[in-house]
Amino acid sequence: MSARVAVVTGAASGIGLGVALRLAEAGHAVALLDRDGPGAEAAAADLTARGSRAVAYEVDVADRGALERTFAEVRTRFGPITILVTSAGIESFDAVADITPEKWDHILAVNLTGTFVCMQLAVPDMLAEGWGRMVTISSSSAQSGAPHMAHYVASKGGVIGLTKAFAREFASAGITVNTIPPTIVDTPMARHAGEKGDVPSIDVLGAMVPVGRAAVPDDIAATTAFLCSDDAGYITGQIIGVNGGMYI
Ligand SMILES: NC(=O)c1ccc[n+]([C@@H]2O[C@H](COP(=O)([O-])OP(=O)(O)OC[C@H]3O[C@@H](n4cnc5c(N)ncnc54)[C@H](O)[C@@H]3O)[C@@H](O)[C@H]2O)c1
């Protein structure tokens, strides 16, 4: 497989970290973007120690200007960006009556607008190269609905829609765009929600999954790496379930 340049958002933790590892193992140069700068630095240092090309950037995906500068720096350092995986995201549990305008705007700014801006910034390189792979990390909650998550669910539904729109707009240009909507993945985000009592614990939820366990980040990362490969060139605009046989 050709070595490419990948940008992964939310790469300091959980699914994004797992994706960065997989893409580095596949031989790609990886830029790890996260608002957690030290976490991204530690992950990039680990990849570099394993012989990969990796660099970390502390960036808030809700900050368009910061993303524009970061994408330009990645391009200068490694070359055209032809793989993008958007995993940066936040969740919040609030009854509909408690969703203030500020909470709504914040969730949408990070999860939806942040994803859109990254995708928009990656398109020119992919068009110039005649090859591109985008994978967005959405959520099965956007397929099933979820109580106390109207803002989050709306943002992730938007990500699914964005994915389909980009897929159709750029299908003839060699660019594929797909989304993975996880259900239950054992990450700091999911553990935190369980500890706060917003959702049942990972172990309880995992037991409800037909395969008998929650996903680990590498379950999502392995499929993501495949979707970013040359072999996946005929898959676009798809919602790829990596959910152990269930979505809730
Ligand atoms: N874990 C699950 O069960 C699950 C289920 C469905 C969807 N998801 C989605 O998967 C994605 C990854 O979540 P995870 O479970 O790995 O969580 P996580 O909290 O372990 O990782 C998310 C990463 O995103 C970063 N991040 C958050 N806001 C950011 C911002 N504004 N700018 C830059 N970076 C930011 C965090 O610092 C963190 O490193 C999220 O979009 C989440 O909504 C997760």
The ligand as an ORCA input file, in Angstrom:
! r2SCAN-3c Opt
* xyz 0 1
  N     -16.940      5.439     23.352
  C     -18.146      5.178     22.851
  O     -18.843      4.276     23.306
  C     -18.654      6.001     21.689
  C     -19.912      5.666     21.169
  C     -20.410      6.396     20.093
  C     -19.658      7.430     19.553
  N     -18.451      7.740     20.084
  C     -17.695      8.845     19.466
  O     -16.362      8.444     19.221
  C     -15.513      9.589     19.212
  C     -14.305      9.302     20.086
  O     -14.752      9.142     21.424
  P     -13.949      8.263     22.488
  O     -14.927      7.331     23.081
  O     -12.696      7.775     21.898
  O     -13.707      9.404     23.595
  P     -12.409      9.956     24.302
  O     -12.906     11.000     25.226
  O     -11.581      8.846     24.811
  O     -11.606     10.656     23.094
  C     -12.070     11.832     22.498
  C     -10.876     12.731     22.221
  O     -11.372     13.914     21.561
  C     -10.698     15.031     22.125
  N     -11.507     16.233     21.968
  C     -12.699     16.523     22.560
  N     -13.100     17.742     22.218
  C     -12.165     18.243     21.371
  C     -12.013     19.475     20.686
  N     -12.912     20.460     20.822
  N     -10.937     19.647     19.900
  C     -10.005     18.668     19.779
  N     -10.071     17.497     20.436
  C     -11.144     17.289     21.211
  C     -10.504     14.675     23.594
  O      -9.480     15.445     24.197
  C     -10.160     13.192     23.502
  O      -8.759     12.996     23.376
  C     -16.358     10.759     19.719
  O     -16.739     11.564     18.615
  C     -17.571     10.080     20.326
  O     -18.714     10.887     20.267
  C     -17.929      7.051     21.137
*
